[in-house]
Structures are given as structure tokens and as C-alpha cells.
Amino acid sequence: MHTRIAATLFVSCAALFSISAHAQDVKTQDGMLVDNAGMTLYTFDKDADGKSACYDQCAKAWPPVTASADAQTKGDLSIITRDDGTKQWAYKGKPLYLFVKDSKPGDKTGDNVKDVWHIVKP
């Protein structure tokens, strides 16, 4: 019985992890770009030439908005390839990010952080 419960918990935890690791969609909501959960998306002024400059500790605080391998570009939304090979959504060539301190849809606590992070208003 305990083995069955442990197995069920393991599968449930693995499912939760895979949901959070899935690629995100990008859409316009309330005058800004958000992911499929309604979380605010940001650009980073230090990104240049369609390349991300946000890795390691930066990417922990500002997770890249990942695109699935079969994602299709649309309008001003494109897909870049990060140095680690993952695909990341970009808006007008600027890579898109989330901010870990945004706790619920519509939060914009990352706007103008250090004057280099900005919400995206299409």
C-alpha cells in the first residue's frame, strides 16, 4: 500500500514538474504581452542582435519564455535559439522573459527594474 501511494505521489510530482517546464504561448492581454498563464512578459535592454544576454543567475530571476520545437512565428513574434539550444520567444527581435517576483497574472513588479527590464506593450 505504501509503495502504491509513493508511486502515485512520484507520478503526480513528475506531472507537475513537466507542466511547469512546458513551452509557453505568447498573447496580448490588457495591453501587454503575457504567457499562457497570463503572466507579464519583459524585455531586457542588454539583449542585442536577437541574442539573449540573460543566463545563469539572471535566468533564474528572469526565466526565458520558451517556445516548443514546433512553435510557429507570428507577426512581430519570432523565435531565437539560446546558447544552450533551447528556443525562446522574442518580440521584434527582443527575447522575452518572465519575472520570478510576479506571483499572479497581471503583476508587473519587474517593470523598469534597474532601468533595463520592461513590460512589452505591442
Phi, psi and omega in degrees: 000315180296324179295320180295317179295315179298318179296319179296316178298318180299313180297318179297316179295319179297321179295318178297317179297316183293329177295315182289337182270355181291155176297153182253149171270159178237134180212168176264134179208132179054037176078014178215166176277139178222165175271185184294345177264002180085011181278139183298140178252149186230158169244161185239121183300336182279351174287139180215151176055038178069021179241143177280137174253008185252105180224173175054239183297323178301313183289341174287320179280329183233076183299133177297146176275104187279150178244145178289162181299331182258011180297146181249138176292154180207121179058235181278358179269127178230180180232129176251163175251123179285165181302331179274003177094348179287153179267139182227137176291148176223150176242120184050041177083355181262121179304148182253145183222158168261174175232127186296338180277352171283116186261343180214159179306137180093344176298144180225038185292345180271354184295125178068020175300128181051022180059021179233353179248134186219141172292157183256118177248104182291000000 
